[in-house]
Amino acid sequence: MTRKVKQFFNVKSFKDFANGLDIPVTDSAGVLIKENLKHIDPTIFEKKYPALAFLNSGIQADNSGGYSQVVESLRTLGQGEFKTSGDRSSDKGKISLKGETNLIQVISREAESEWSESDLQTAALQNINIQQKLLGYHLEQYQREVDAIIANGVADKAGSVGLLNNSDFATAASGDTIDNLTGIQAYEAIASCITDQHNAVNNTPEYIANAVMLPVNIYNHISREILNSAGSEKTILSALKVNFPDVAFYVSFRATKVCAYSTSGEAMKIRIPLALTVSPIVRLGFKYKVESNYRIAGLDILESSAGRYLTGL
């Protein structure tokens, strides 16, 4: 599932950064080099970093909250029942809504970059867009931080959890490590984790696991290990993909266990009240400065059965 760029980036601020520059900069020959400042490659927003598997796995972002100190997670549940008509001994059945609320603290993160007139001129001679390079580093660091928060929660924030440390997810232990299992046994261990999660949510579309995050060593093992040595050429991973066509398999260096989970917005969301925003370039004498910031509350897991762990593999 492709991430929605506007959920993670304040695209307007980037366009303003790229197109609203009125700084008259010239090179040593007096030639205007403003275009070097203006052009920001739009594909920079689409760049994917292989290690950022949690960010790229399709979990939706929610941008409500803005500059609030806390964001409120609210899920409504229907309750009540019908009653048999003509039963005078009791009132009519009542159906109502029950609200479940959860307050999540928001933290603000910011960064800045500076460069000089000399840096700009040197970069221009080398045909380097110094603004685009710096902007790319801001985006890369931002995405790394969000990926880590999805995986393990906000560091140093009490009660913050991610996909890898949520005590509400059910857990099953593997009978042995991946290296000591046959191809069939390894397949069954991972397949059972997926199937058990599907059973736990009764195949509810919004909660059924459609993603599996794997540690690097496990992913590499099932990518090369033959499922059945009796003449088969199918690997464990290819067999899993065939039998679970609606499930995507990811690998991350952050993963310490197998995690099967739903990326539906009804199951979980990453709360980013303020998507990454970049300031206009400010010129102070012969120096230039740009700032970026974002506000994040963390991963909001709305359904405790939307994920399941397999440990010990």
C-alpha positions in Angstrom: 0.0 0.0 0.0 1.4 3.4 -1.0 1.7 6.0 1.7 -0.2 9.2 1.1 2.4 11.9 0.9 0.1 14.6 2.2 -0.5 12.7 5.5 3.2 12.8 6.3 4.4 16.0 4.7 3.1 19.6 4.6 3.4 19.7 0.8 2.4 23.4 0.6 5.3 24.4 2.8 7.7 22.6 0.5 6.1 24.2 -2.6 6.5 27.6 -0.9 10.1 26.8 -0.1 10.7 25.9 -3.7 8.8 28.6 -5.5 8.6 31.6 -3.2 12.2 32.5 -3.1 13.0 36.1 -4.0 16.6 36.2 -2.9 18.6 37.7 -5.7 21.7 35.6 -5.8 24.4 35.9 -8.5 27.6 34.1 -9.3 31.0 35.8 -9.8 30.0 36.7 -13.4 26.9 38.4 -12.3 24.6 35.7 -13.7 21.4 35.2 -11.7 21.4 31.7 -10.1 18.0 31.9 -8.5 16.9 28.8 -10.4 19.4 26.8 -8.5 17.5 27.8 -5.4 14.0 27.3 -6.8 14.1 23.8 -8.3 13.1 21.1 -5.9 12.7 17.7 -7.5 9.1 16.6 -6.6 10.1 12.9 -6.6 12.0 13.6 -3.3 8.7 13.0 -1.5 8.4 9.5 -3.0 11.9 8.3 -2.1 11.7 5.0 -0.1 14.4 3.9 2.2 14.8 0.1 2.4 15.2 0.1 6.2 12.0 2.0 6.8 9.7 -1.0 6.5 7.3 0.1 9.3 6.7 3.5 7.7 6.3 2.0 4.2 4.0 -0.9 5.3 0.8 1.1 4.7 -0.2 2.3 8.2 -2.3 5.4 7.8 -1.5 8.8 9.4 -4.0 11.0 11.2 -3.2 14.7 11.1 -5.9 15.9 13.5 -4.9 17.9 16.6 -2.7 20.6 15.1 -0.8 22.3 17.9 -2.8 20.7 20.8 -0.7 19.3 23.6 -2.7 16.0 23.5 -4.9 14.3 20.9 -7.9 12.3 21.8 -8.5 8.9 20.3 -12.2 8.1 20.2 -13.8 4.8 19.1 -17.5 4.3 19.4 -19.1 0.9 20.0 -22.7 0.0 19.4 -24.4 -1.8 22.4 -27.8 -3.1 23.3 -30.3 -5.4 21.6 -33.8 -5.9 20.3 -36.6 -7.4 22.4 -39.6 -9.5 21.3 -42.6 -7.4 20.5 -45.6 -7.7 22.9 -43.4 -8.5 25.9 -45.2 -6.2 28.4 -43.0 -7.3 31.3 -40.0 -5.3 29.9 -39.2 -2.1 28.1 -38.3 -2.0 24.4 -34.8 -3.0 23.5 -32.4 -0.1 23.7 -29.4 0.4 21.4 -26.9 3.1 22.2 -23.3 4.1 21.6 -20.5 3.6 24.1 -17.4 5.8 23.7 -13.8 4.6 24.4 -11.4 7.5 24.8 -7.7 7.7 25.0 -5.6 10.8 25.5 -2.1 10.8 23.8 0.5 13.4 24.6 2.0 15.2 21.6 5.7 16.0 21.3 7.3 18.6 19.0 10.4 17.9 17.0 12.5 20.5 15.0 15.7 20.8 13.1 17.5 23.5 11.1 20.2 23.9 8.4 22.5 26.8 7.6 24.7 27.5 4.6 26.8 30.5 3.5 27.1 32.5 0.4 30.5 30.8 -0.1 28.8 27.4 0.2 26.1 28.4 -2.4 28.7 29.6 -4.9 30.9 26.5 -4.5 27.9 24.2 -4.9 26.7 26.1 -8.0 30.1 25.6 -9.7 29.7 21.9 -9.1 26.1 22.0 -10.3 24.8 20.9 -6.9 21.5 22.1 -5.6 22.5 22.7 -2.0 18.8 23.3 -0.9 17.6 20.1 -2.4 20.4 18.1 -0.7 19.7 19.6 2.7 16.0 19.2 2.3 16.6 15.5 1.4 18.5 15.0 4.7 15.6 16.6 6.6 13.1 14.3 5.0 15.3 11.2 5.5 15.8 11.9 9.2 12.1 12.6 9.7 11.1 9.3 8.0 13.7 7.4 10.1 12.3 8.9 13.3 8.6 8.1 12.4 9.6 4.5 11.4 11.2 4.1 14.8 8.2 5.5 16.6 5.8 3.1 14.7 8.1 0.2 15.7 8.8 1.0 19.4 6.8 4.1 20.4 8.1 7.5 21.3 11.4 7.2 23.2 11.3 8.4 26.8 7.5 8.9 26.8 5.8 6.9 29.4 3.1 4.5 28.1 4.1 5.0 24.4 4.0 1.7 22.5 4.6 0.6 19.0 4.0 -2.5 16.9 6.9 -4.4 18.6 6.1 -3.7 22.3 2.4 -3.7 22.6 1.4 -5.9 25.6 -2.2 -6.1 24.3 -1.2 -8.2 21.3 -1.5 -12.0 21.7 1.7 -13.9 21.7 2.7 -17.4 20.7 6.1 -19.0 21.1 7.8 -21.0 18.5 8.9 -24.5 19.3 12.5 -23.8 18.2 14.6 -21.3 16.3 14.4 -21.0 12.6 17.7 -22.7 12.0 16.6 -25.8 13.7 13.2 -26.2 12.0 12.5 -27.9 8.7 11.1 -25.9 5.8 7.6 -27.2 6.6 7.9 -26.5 10.3 9.1 -22.9 9.6 6.2 -22.4 7.2 3.7 -23.7 9.7 5.0 -21.5 12.5 4.6 -18.3 10.5 1.4 -19.4 8.8 -0.2 -20.3 12.2 0.6 -16.8 13.5 -1.3 -15.3 10.6 -4.2 -17.7 10.8 -4.5 -17.4 14.5 -4.8 -13.7 14.2 -7.4 -14.0 11.5 -9.4 -16.4 13.7 -9.2 -14.1 16.7 -10.9 -11.3 14.8 -13.3 -13.6 13.0 -12.0 -12.4 9.6 -13.3 -8.9 10.2 -11.9 -7.0 7.2 -10.9 -4.0 9.2 -8.9 -6.0 11.8 -7.6 -8.9 9.8 -3.8 -8.9 9.5 -2.7 -7.9 6.0 1.0 -7.3 6.9 3.7 -9.4 8.5 6.9 -7.8 9.8 9.9 -10.1 10.0 13.4 -9.8 11.6 16.2 -9.8 9.0 17.6 -13.2 9.8 14.2 -14.9 9.6 13.3 -13.1 6.3 16.6 -14.1 4.7 16.2 -17.7 5.9 12.7 -18.2 4.5 13.6 -16.4 1.3 16.2 -19.0 0.4 15.1 -22.2 2.3 13.2 -24.7 0.2 9.8 -25.6 1.6 10.1 -29.3 0.9 13.3 -31.0 -0.1 11.4 -33.7 -2.0 11.9 -32.2 -5.4 10.2 -28.8 -4.7 11.8 -25.5 -5.8 9.4 -23.3 -3.9 10.9 -21.4 -0.9 9.1 -20.9 2.4 8.4 -17.2 1.6 7.0 -17.9 -1.9 4.7 -20.5 -0.4 3.5 -18.0 2.2 2.8 -15.5 -0.5 0.8 -18.0 -2.6 -1.3 -19.1 0.3 -1.8 -15.7 1.8 -2.2 -13.5 -1.3 -3.7 -10.6 0.7 -0.8 -10.4 3.1 2.4 -8.4 2.5 5.7 -9.6 4.0 8.2 -7.0 5.2 11.6 -7.1 6.7 13.1 -4.6 9.2 16.3 -4.4 11.2 14.1 -3.1 14.1 12.0 -6.3 14.3 12.9 -8.7 17.1 9.9 -11.0 16.6 7.4 -11.9 13.9 4.4 -9.5 14.0 1.3 -10.0 12.0 -0.9 -6.9 12.0 -3.6 -4.9 10.2 -2.8 -1.6 8.6 -6.4 -0.5 8.4 -7.3 2.9 9.8 -9.9 1.2 11.9 -7.2 -0.9 13.6 -4.4 1.6 14.1 -3.1 5.0 13.0 0.1 6.9 13.4 -0.9 10.2 15.0 1.0 13.1 13.4 -1.0 16.3 14.3 1.5 18.4 12.3 3.1 16.8 9.2 6.7 17.7 8.4 6.7 21.4 7.6 9.6 23.4 6.2 10.1 27.1 6.7 10.9 29.7 4.0 14.6 30.4 3.6 15.8 33.3 5.7 18.8 35.3 4.7 20.9 37.0 7.4 23.8 38.9 5.7 25.8 36.3 3.9 24.2 33.3 5.5 21.0 31.4 4.9 18.9 29.3 7.2 15.9 27.0 7.0 14.0 25.2 9.7 11.7 22.2 9.7 9.4 20.7 12.4 6.7 18.2 13.0 4.5 17.1 15.9 3.8 13.5 16.7 1.8 11.6 19.3 2.8 8.0 18.3 1.0 4.9 17.2 -2.6 4.7 18.3 -3.7 1.1 18.4 -7.5 1.1 18.3 -8.1 -2.6 18.3 -6.0 -4.8 20.6 -6.6 -7.9 18.5 -5.4 -6.3 15.3 -1.9 -7.7 15.8 -0.2 -10.9 17.0 3.4 -11.9 17.9 5.4 -15.0 17.2 8.5 -15.1 19.5 11.4 -17.4 19.7 11.7 -18.1 16.0 
